[in-house]
């Protein structure tokens, strides 16, 4: 008869997370956004976000039709018809052309009624833009957070485990990055990627934004991981591994890293939220993703001019999608921290 085995680290964390209703609800929302991002990446949804599928500034269908276009059409129908056939030989064709244009306008107007969140200034579907923007913004946030976490964890492990000259060198590098204000460093790197030789190398895509955010954002993770490795490197289980001849690499990443994984994962989650906000700000200022792409930041940049005209639906769509995801991810981060922290078990 086999002796019962105690549950492992991840099993205990999942059992605790499963009992947290807020955490599980947040996980469901984040998972839903993840599925949406994957479908958009595969081109199964929002692939036609650049098409003009409605009349410009078509409101959401529950608001009703655009009253400005109705007034103009009524005025045109009530205006007197002038006979200019004696002056212009093409005058008899004008009525036929006008009827064709009216039919096209009617079809487009009927299509615009089906736009759940309305259309932008050139008739693109706002809902499709919000979904495509979610794909870009979330991809940037997750990719940059993964890269920053990898850099910070690796450097923090080297500095905290070995100490000495390696620790001094990495502390100097950390202080160099940390001495420059965070926002100014992001803007400086963004300007470098937007002009000069780097602009030709990274002319399109999200790679420049991911590199900028990861290069700037590794310092906080490095500091926490370094402190954890300094604390764990002298503990009994590490000394026992050293006594039986386990290599430095195995001790660093096979023994110590699993015991500090809760710190790394929580920092990763926090950086996803922070980097999504940073991408939105950069794209809002024109320093983010390229102009042929759409993100929540570019949507907010367009919405500031539309809001002056009373067209509010693109602003509501972008902020609503972003607020829902960021709030759910932040709550999930809190639940993960509580589930993985060994002091709270």
MOMO-V758714 format. One record per helix or strand of 2 or more residues. SS is the DSSP state (@ for helix, = for strand). FROM is the first residue (numbers start at 1). TO is the last residue. Records with the same first field share a line. If there is no record, write none. Layout:
# MOMO-V758714
SS = FROM-TO ; FROM-TO
This chain:
# MOMO-V758714
@ = 9-18 ; 21-41 ; 67-78 ; 91-113 ; 126-162 ; 164-179 ; 182-194 ; 197-201 ; 207-217 ; 219-232 ; 236-243 ; 248-259 ; 261-284 ; 296-308 ; 313-340 ; 342-344
= = 124-125
